[in-house]
Amino acid sequence: PHTGKPHTVRTVIEKREKPARGPADRHGNSERAVTRSTRPPQRPRNPDRGRMGLDAGSGASGTMLWGFHTIREALRSPRRRINALYASEAAAARLESEIAQKKLTPIILEPAEIDRMLPTGAVHQGLAARIEPLPQPDLSELPDNGFVLVLDQVTDPHNLGAIIRSAAAFNVSAMVMTERNAPPLAGIVAKSASGGLEHV
């Protein structure tokens, strides 16, 4: 009830558990102060990212290739180490001689099971393989009259795969890429290259 005396208004601030805040802002209000870091967030770096043929997110067990032509050329390549081969019965029968030459025992799966191992929409044609990256050559190992293709930040994996496919057709000896801002030489790139990755 009104007593005729002036009211005293008190503000009650509920104390809650809050993360530590920075200094007060220019209005002196520490509740709205925000501490900002001037350093950009550091992305975890895969130490193998720059090695030829390594897929993003791969570990000690290697990375994946898929598709008939991609797997066939990987089986034929003496440089390519295959840790595991996954195939439907029909696909394994088509590559029986190549599989035997590589001394592999394929893991027979239904196509739907292979689907679940790969990115959504991957056209695997009943074949996938877990592989190790190709050895990275030194420029001094190339022939004096060899062609070297130098790429600067070609980021689209389909475009890079098409370039590798053309490079293999034109007998390019080697390809130089940036370590960053380039897709890994596996997966979609290898599928788009249609086996050309094993020849450049």
N, C-alpha and C positions, 0 to 999 in steps of 0.2 A: 504493500500500500504506500501511496505517496505521503511522505512525512514533511514535505517542504524543504528537506535538506537536499543539496546537490548529490546526484548519483556519482559513485566512483566505479568506473568501468575497468575491470581487470581482465587481461587476456591470459587464458590458461593454455599452455602448450603441452600437449601430451608427449611424453618422452618415449620414444620408440628406438628399437635397435636399428641403427642405420649405418651404412658403410661410411668410413672416414671421408670427409669432404675436404675440399681445398680451402684456401683463404677466402674471406668474404669478398663479394663483388663490389663494384664501385658504389653501390647504394648501401653498403654496410650490412647486407643481408646474407648471413652465412648459410642459411637454409637453401638458397638458390645458387650458391657458388658451385661451379663445376670445374674439376681439374681435367685438363686436356693434355694429352701427351703430344709432343711435337714430332716424335719418331713414328714413322709408318709401321703398321703391324708387320711382324716378320713371319713370312710363310715358312713352314717347315720344308727344308730342301732335301730332296731325295739325292743322296750322293751319287747314285747311278744314273741320274737323269740325262746327263750328257753323253752317255755311252750309246753306241749305235745299236738300234733295235730294241731298246727297253721301253716298255709301256708304262704309263703313269700308274702308280699304285702297285707296281709289281714288287715282289719280295724275293726271298732266296729261291723260291720254287719257280721263278721265271714268269713269263707273261704269255698272252694268248695270240694265236693266229687262227684264222678260219677261212673256209671256202676251198673249193676243189683245186683250182689252179695254184692258189697260194700254198696249200699243204703239199701238193704234188711237187712243186719246185723246192720246197723246204726239205722234203724227203730225198730229193735227188742231189741236194747240195752237200758236199763234204764238209763245208764250213759250218753248217747249221746243226746245233745240238738240240735234240728234241727230248724233253723229259717225260712227256706222256702224250699219247695219241688217242683221241676219242673219235669214234666213227660208228655210223650205222652199219648194219651188215652189208647193205648194197654198196655203200661207199668204200668199205674195206675191201670188198671183192674187186672193185674197179682199180684199186691201187695195190693189189696183192704183191706184185713184183717189187715195187718201190719200197713197200713196208718190209718185205723180206730182206732187201738189200741193206736197209738201215738197221736190220736186226731188232725190230720192235715188235711188241705184242700189243695190238690195239685193244683199247677198252671199248667193248661193243655196247652202245647205248641206243635208245630210241631217239629219233630226231627231237621230240619234245624235251627230253632230258638234256640234250645239247643246247637247246634253246635257253634253258634256265641257267646255263653256265656262262652265257654270253650277254652282251648288252642288248637291250630291246631292239628288235628289228634287224639284228645281224643275220645276213644271208649266208648260212654256213654250209649248205648242200650236204649235210650229214657228216661234216668233218671239222674238227678243231684240234689244236695241239698246244700244249704248254711248252714253251721253248726258252732257250737262253739267247741273249743278244748276240748278234754277229760280231766277230772280232773287228776292231776299228783299225784300219790301216794307217800307216804314216805316209805323208806325201812323198817322202824319199823312196818309197817302195814302188811308186808308179812308173810305168815306162816313160821314156823321154818324149815319145810322140803320142802320149795318151791325152784324152779329152777329160777335163775336169769341169764339172758343173758346180757353180757357186750360187747358193740360194740365200736370200736375205729375208728372214722372218716370213716365210710362207706358212701361214697359220691354219689354213683349211686342210683337213686331212684328205679329203677327196681330191683337191687340187694337187697336193703333194704326191699322192699316189699316182695320179695321171702323169705327173712330171717324171716320176721314177720309171713308170712303164715306158714312156717315150725314151728316157735315157737308156734303158736296157735295149730298146729297138735300134737306137743309134750308136750302140757300143761305147757308151760313155764309161771311162775307166773308174771314175770316183765322183762322189758328190760331197761338197762341203756345206754344212748347215750351221746356223747359230745354235748355241747350247740352249738358249732361252727363246721363247716366242716361236716355237716350232713344235708340231705334234710329234709324239713318239713314233718310232719306226716299227710299228706293229699294229695289230687290230685293224681299224678302218683304213689306215694308210696302206698296210700290206694287202688288204683285200682289194683296194682300188688299184694297186700296182699290179695285181693279177699275176704274181710270181716274179715280177721284175726286181723286187727287193733283193732276191738271192743272187742277182747277176750284176749289180752295180756296186 
